[in-house]
Amino acid sequence: MLSPGQGEVTCGRFTQAAAGVEKSTNAQLSQALNGVSDKAKEAKEFLVQLKNILQQIQENGLDYEACLVAQCDALVDALTRQKAKLLTKMVWDQINHCTLKLRQSTGLMEYCLEVIKENDPSGFLQISDALIKRVQVSQEQWVKGALEPKVSAEFDLTLDSEPLLQAIHQLDFIQMKCRVPPGPLLQLEKCCTRNNSVTLAWRMPPFTHSPVDGYILELDDGDGGQFREVYVGKETLCTIDGLHFNSTYNARVKAFNSSGVGPYSKTVVLQTSDVAWFTFDPNSGHRDIILSNDNQTATCSSYDDRVVLGTAAFSKGVHYWELHVDRYDNHPDPAFGVARASVVKDMMLGKDDKAWAMYVDNNRSWFMHCNSHTNRTEGGVCKGATVGVLLDLNKHTLTFFINGQQQGPTAFSHVDGVFMPALSLNRNVQVQCTRLGQSPSGCSPRCLGHLDKVGYKEADCSPCPGRELTYQPTWGVPWRQSSLA
């Protein structure tokens, strides 16, 4: 048995041990509670994050749904357009082919009738053999079966839709991991204007990690109007032709990749020349055209007529230029006028619908467009003669002059769009562009160039308000080292 003293000592020790254990246990519990509290706080923050993500998913889901619907609608529209194209393609192809043949035959007949009316027997005999051959060749082109429909009104065709159906069944989503690219940096030292053309250059900022699939270059209308896309591609140097003279243009560019379109660059301001000048363009002329005298003189290596264009494109204002006939042998028919950039280059100017011209021999002239000959006028050209062309885009007219005198009435009215000076000739003619400026009619068109301007301003990422485009710019083309135009 324990004595009373020993019992008190033992009980005191037990109480102290219990108190120590309780203290240690309380510390462990407090530490565990703190850990649980931290986890609860993290869980609460994570729930808030999940709710935010859910809200973003809902918002983005609506946008994505609208995008997906638009893509499906675009596929349906494409199918509708293709259906209409397939149903009418064969008939329209034959209609267009027959219309072209008929137009060419009609033009040839009109020309032959004019020749038959000729009172000069010797002149008639000089061209009669060649003219008979042309008529015979034209007749032979109407081969057997040319005037028989190639298709009937009954459908005997089968649409091969299996590949398209397989492609539709294979439609699926792809994971887009990359970010949209940042805004490009315009390189002012490489941006410039020449005549009514502007050249722009840009690059991506350093340390850009997002891939770039291409660029979209936008230009306004030169009068504070809305921006329009003028180039889409991978190049970083681009020239846009066919703008207004004496106009201030704003340009901006943005990059895109599979994730979307990035922000705009800053906006660069470019001032086109207030007046025009040009030479013959070695890049657009037929390969038989021979240029010399700094591209101011043109002739040809072929007996057939070939076309060459000027380096300027006009879309508004009044413009006059003169061409001097340096050589004229064997009574050829050079043609002078204006044309679109897509004019056919291997036949006389004015035979297609892309050119408006006056062709002239040593005695008389005719106006020609779409191979239609009109307004025969006495008076021709010879060595030393001067032919003037007056393009008035304020009145939308085209007028011709020979040696300072107007040749016939106003040649063409309702002339609208973008035009380039044009000329067709063969090896028997040599022509030089000698003068731009004051026309014989007394008007004061723009001529000869001066120093152009380039500026810079902060970007405006929304379209500018203003009127619709009134000019028709050609699409920007990647930089060609040989020319700004």
Salt bridges, closest charged atoms under 4 A:
ASP93 OD2 - LYS89 NZ 3.05
GLU114 OE1 - ARG376 NH1 3.10
GLU118 OE1 - ARG364 NH2 3.15
GLU118 OE1 - ARG376 NH2 3.97
GLU218 OE1 - ARG252 NE 2.91
GLU218 OE2 - LYS254 NZ 3.80
ASP221 OD2 - ARG467 NH1 3.63
ASP223 OD2 - ARG467 NE 3.09
ASP274 OD1 - HIS450 ND1 3.07
ASP288 OD2 - HIS286 ND1 3.60
ASP288 OD2 - ARG306 NE 2.93
ASP304 OD2 - ARG306 NH2 3.96
GLU322 OE2 - ARG435 NH1 2.83
ASP326 OD1 - HIS324 ND1 2.62
ASP329 OD2 - ARG327 NH1 3.51
ASP353 OD1 - LYS354 NZ 3.12
ASP361 OD2 - ARG364 NH1 3.11
GLU378 OE2 - ARG376 NE 3.62
ASP416 OD1 - HIS396 ND1 3.91
GLU458 OE2 - LYS266 NZ 3.80
GLU468 OE1 - ARG228 NH2 2.48
